[in-house]
């Protein structure tokens, strides 16, 4: 199985970039993982919220294959503990999923077309975080999930 993260807009803060890179290097030992960045839309002040979501949706959906399992990182998604999330990842691997794709949307969330294409959605918290921070939190949780699955001493219960 391969896992990808698609995110709208680049990460700008150095401390977040360093944190993301730290966990990307750690993840290499467990799974093929990559991050795809969709550039932020230009001239958004001339677009409505719905138009922005629609344009972002086109760019997100363009990156997917029909066989990809799409999981939205969405505030309304299913909440997991770290152990439950590791079990979710394990279930996808056992279920012969070839490519598991997680997506972080733009500032207004997802267009209806992305919700319709999604296989599921996951919420990382009841709190709201910046889209840049969510990237770091997600790659750390993914790393944590693999250490849990391998019974390695990273996660403590």
SVG drawing of the C-alpha trace seen along z (x, -y; Angstrom):
<svg xmlns="http://www.w3.org/2000/svg" viewBox="-22 -41 36 49">
<polyline fill="none" stroke="black" stroke-width="0.4" points="0.0,0.0 1.0,-3.6 -0.3,-6.6 -0.4,-10.1 -1.4,-13.5 -2.8,-16.2 -2.9,-19.7 -4.0,-23.0 -1.3,-25.7 2.4,-25.4 3.7,-25.2 5.6,-28.5 6.7,-28.4 10.2,-26.9 9.4,-25.2 6.5,-23.3 8.5,-22.4 11.3,-21.0 8.7,-19.0 7.0,-17.6 10.4,-16.6 11.3,-14.9 8.3,-12.6 8.6,-12.1 12.0,-10.7 10.7,-8.4 7.8,-7.2 10.1,-6.0 10.9,-2.9 7.2,-1.8 5.5,-2.8 5.7,-4.6 4.4,-8.1 4.3,-11.4 2.8,-14.8 1.4,-16.7 0.8,-20.4 -1.9,-22.1 -0.9,-25.8 -3.2,-28.3 -5.6,-29.9 -4.7,-33.4 -7.0,-36.4 -9.4,-34.8 -10.9,-38.2 -12.8,-38.0 -14.2,-34.6 -17.0,-33.5 -16.4,-30.9 -18.3,-28.3 -16.2,-29.2 -13.0,-28.8 -14.1,-25.4 -15.1,-24.4 -11.8,-25.3 -9.9,-23.6 -12.1,-20.5 -11.1,-20.3 -7.4,-20.3 -7.9,-17.7 -9.9,-15.4 -7.5,-15.6 -4.8,-14.0 -6.9,-10.9 -7.2,-7.6 -10.5,-5.7 -9.1,-3.0 -7.7,-5.4 -9.4,-5.3 -10.0,-9.0 -10.1,-10.1 -10.9,-13.8 -9.3,-15.4 -12.4,-17.2 -13.7,-18.7 -17.0,-16.7 -15.1,-13.4 -14.9,-10.4 -12.8,-10.9 -10.2,-8.3 -7.8,-7.8 -4.3,-7.1 -4.7,-3.4 -8.0,-3.4 -6.4,-5.3 -3.6,-2.7 -6.3,0.0 -8.0,-1.9 -4.7,-2.1 -4.1,1.6 -7.6,2.4 -6.9,0.6 -3.6,2.5 -5.3,5.9 -8.2,4.9 -5.7,4.7 -6.0,1.0 -3.3,0.0 -3.4,-3.8 -4.8,-5.6 -5.1,-9.3 -5.8,-11.8 -6.7,-15.4 -6.5,-18.7 -8.8,-21.2 -8.5,-24.9 -9.6,-27.6 -13.3,-27.0 -13.2,-23.2 -14.4,-20.9 -16.7,-21.3 -19.7,-18.9 -18.0,-17.0 -15.1,-16.1 -17.4,-14.9 -19.2,-12.7 -15.9,-11.2 -14.6,-10.6 -14.7,-7.1 -14.6,-8.5 -13.5,-11.4 -11.4,-11.8 -11.3,-14.6 -8.0,-15.1 -9.7,-17.2 -12.8,-19.1 -10.5,-22.2 -9.7,-24.1 -6.1,-24.3 -4.3,-26.1 -4.1,-24.1 -0.3,-24.2 -0.3,-22.8 -2.7,-20.0 0.0,-18.7 2.4,-18.3 -0.2,-16.7 -1.2,-14.3 2.2,-13.0 3.0,-12.6 -0.2,-10.6 0.6,-8.5 4.1,-7.8 2.5,-7.0 0.1,-4.6 2.9,-2.6 4.9,-2.5 1.7,-1.2 1.3,1.5 4.9,2.5 4.7,2.4 7.6,-0.1 8.1,-2.3 6.9,-5.7 3.3,-5.6 2.4,-5.3 -1.0,-4.2"/>
</svg>
